Amino acid sequence: CSFLPKAWFLLVLLVFMFCQLQDDSVLNSDGQGREAAKLHDLNEPLIDHAEGQDFLNEAFKVIMDEVLCKGTDVKQKVCEWKEPDELALLLDLELRATGETQHRLLQRVRDVAKYSTKTCHPRFFNQQFAGVDYHSLAGQFLTDALNTNICTYELGPVFVLMEAEVLRGLRQLVGWAEGDGIFCPGGSISNMYAVNLARYQLFPEVKTKGLCSLPKLTIFTSPESHFSVKKGAAFLGIGTDNVILVKVDDRGRMIPEDLDEKIKLAKSQGAVPLLISCTSGTTVRGAFDPLDHIADVCERHKLWMHVDAAWGGSVLFSKQHTHLMKGVDRANSIAWNPHKMLLAGLQCSAFLLKDTTNLLKRCHSANATYLFQQDKFYDMNLDIGDKSVQCSRRVDCLKLWLMWKAVGSDGLAERVDKAFIHVRYLVEQMKKREGFQLLAEPEFVNVCFWYIPPSLRGKEGNADYHDRLAKVAPVIKERMMKQGTMMVGYQPLGDRVNFFRMVVFSPLVSQKDMDFFLNEIERLGSDL
């Protein structure tokens, strides 16, 4: 009898142990299943190519419709103006932990397109980039799809060769049979490169010893040059106080005689003149500094001559207008932005050098061995990454190359020439209308003028005339933006109160657009 309880106890214990083993087996089986599922996931890409490509096709349809069709139609608005708070609410900008459906994402694409300013619109006159070139745009799409770096030949074999050829073509227009260059992320960086190279050439020890090894350096430029000259002086440790402003004439062009005097003065005060930054096509008035005469001054004082031709450089394509840059071949370096007058698409900025001693690479190289191995199986000179201060450098040559291939040098020259024709027409029409007053006859495609509403005409002698005139352009600008009819910029300059700066260069523009522009300024401002 005493044996039975023990037997039952053992039986219960065995059953419990069996069940526990079964539970463990199930757990192990589930765990192995989950691990197997994870391994299965690791054998599959996280991105569904079919779904992604379908989304891309649908997104491209939106881009074609909202940007390239509606955005180039004069019947559509240049911008759909919304106040910042309202726009932020419409766009639902907050980023969240979970993703959204394809349908919702496509609506996001539509919203971004709808509420963005259409710089391709024929009546967008606000900036020095406008319009659209479809071949260039195709190049931009292809660039983004390939998503490569141009620092080494193995990463970008096509583009290393292509960039060299495009730069050679641009240098040829300048008049240089040889030289160097690189595409930069904007004209401001090109201008800074010029300063950095000029300093390194004169004081190569700056690369290793830094600013403490240098004397006081000075840069010379005009008060109407681009602000990046001063920004570059600050960024490179030269200091904005050491940027010497040279007087300009009544058209905004640097006066070589004053340049010469200011260089002599700087030397007498113990400074070392470093570089002269000339401008071909100033931002506001479109003035071209007299390069030939400035080159004489540079040679006399043995100074680096840099030409900021970011805006005006494209006149070199035109036989009719290349004279504006006479003497550019005597410069040491040039900044040129084909994304401006040539419509190559933002950004496309070339920095050109006359130098043939590999100065660009010597100045900027860091010789990173994980990129620039010396025992590669191809010519190491094709690894151009050490010419740049960047490591990852976007391909900016393809869009210009493809556009240039499509229309040729003659086609690009035609765009430049047509822009000048439109400007002449616009100025002629302005002179026939009351209320339009030019600052001066335009030298380039910048047309600077005041619109004087009927209430101010004949009152130029009144004490408050200029204060009242200064308020006209901002109000007209606000009205055109909120109605979406067109866009044009305004600014003061020196003691001149706010005036409009109309830039005319887009191949999409017609004389009808010039007439519309004048009519719209009158419509928006006649009651002021």
NORURLIN-V216489 format. One record per helix or strand of 2 or more residues. SS is the DSSP state (hx for helix, st for strand). FROM is the first residue (numbers start at 1). LEN is the number of residues. If there is no record, write none. Layout:
ss: <SS:SS>
from: <FROM:FROM>
len: <LEN:LEN>
//
This chain:
ss: <hx:hx:hx:hx:st:hx:hx:st:hx:hx:hx:st:hx:hx:st:hx:st:hx:st:hx:hx:hx:st:st:hx:hx:hx:hx:st:st:hx:hx:st:st:hx>
from: <2:49:84:102:124:134:157:180:187:206:211:217:228:240:243:256:272:291:304:313:322:328:333:349:359:380:385:397:436:446:454:465:487:496:511>
len: <41:24:8:14:2:13:18:5:16:4:3:6:8:3:4:13:9:11:5:5:4:3:5:5:6:3:3:35:3:6:3:19:7:8:15>
//
